[in-house]
């Protein structure tokens, strides 16, 4: 996987909250340019 240096908010659209943990939330996100859905970890 490539390292993203851009702001992920400008690349991904939040689909739904998958869960909460000690270090933040995990969201299912959609990359408009891609076809697949992937998990994304959001740190507070």
C-alpha positions as CSV (number, residue, x, y, z in Angstrom):
1,X,0.0,0.0,0.0
2,X,1.2,3.5,-0.7
3,X,1.7,6.1,2.0
4,X,-0.8,9.0,1.7
5,X,0.7,12.4,2.2
6,X,-2.5,14.3,1.2
7,X,-5.4,15.0,3.6
8,X,-7.5,11.8,3.7
9,X,-10.7,13.9,4.1
10,X,-10.2,15.2,0.5
11,X,-9.7,11.7,-0.9
12,X,-12.2,9.5,0.9
13,X,-16.0,9.7,1.7
14,X,-17.2,8.3,5.0
15,X,-19.7,5.5,4.5
16,X,-20.3,4.4,8.1
17,X,-18.7,4.0,11.6
18,X,-17.5,0.5,12.0
19,X,-16.3,0.7,15.6
20,X,-14.6,2.6,18.4
21,X,-11.4,1.7,20.2
22,X,-8.8,3.0,22.5
23,X,-7.1,5.1,19.8
24,X,-10.1,6.4,17.9
25,X,-12.8,5.3,15.5
26,X,-12.7,3.0,12.5
27,X,-14.8,4.0,9.5
28,X,-15.8,2.3,6.3
29,X,-14.8,4.7,3.6
30,X,-15.2,5.0,-0.2
31,X,-12.5,6.2,-2.5
32,X,-14.5,7.8,-5.4
33,X,-11.8,7.0,-7.9
34,X,-11.8,3.3,-6.7
35,X,-14.4,0.6,-6.8
36,X,-13.7,-1.2,-3.5
37,X,-14.5,-0.2,0.1
38,X,-11.7,-0.3,2.7
39,X,-11.5,0.3,6.5
40,X,-9.9,3.5,7.7
41,X,-8.7,4.2,11.2
42,X,-9.3,7.7,12.5
43,X,-7.0,8.8,15.4
44,X,-8.3,11.5,17.8
